[in-house]
Amino acid sequence: MDFYYPNFNNDMWRIFGLVFFRDKDHFISPDRKRFDKDSIMSFCHEAGIALYDAAYRVIRMKDNASDKFLEVIEPSPIPDILSTLPRCNAIAATGQKAAETVSAIYGCTVPAVGNSTAISFGDRQFMLHRLPSSSRAYPMKLEEKAVVYSKFLEEIL
């Protein structure tokens, strides 16, 4: 899947299914073996949700998927991206490494899970929100993660 969070063991699209449709299986394909990329992309486009990596270039220090073993070589050009998104009013980091990377770009403190911190970009003000990782390795139940994501969305919408 050439899109975000393709690993079927990752719960991002289950979280979105719960938050927006009260159905954790909403974005699962009919064969029940993968996520439905077209449905996800259509939903994100209609809902005005943009996704992007916090880091453009990384080195994986160990041969596993844990972000704690990633070394960020080059952060993504988030200020440049935001300049093309005039209606964007919030940034959400979905993991510790992403939150640290974005915080370093803006020189702000890393918010705790479920919290936010103010950042500035030119004459625009944003809130950087720290959401729980959608990885099943993160020690929080799926339904509890969905509650945090719901509260974030209530704040920004």
Secondary structure, 3 states (H helix, E strand, C coil): CCCCCCCCCCCHHHHHHHHHHCCCCCCECCCCCCECHHHHHHHHHHHCCCCCCCEEEEEECCCCCCHHHEEEEEECCHHHHHHCCCCCCEEEECCHHHHHHHHHHHCCCCCCCCCEEEEEECCEEEEEEECCCCCCCCCCCHHHHHHHHHHHHHHHC
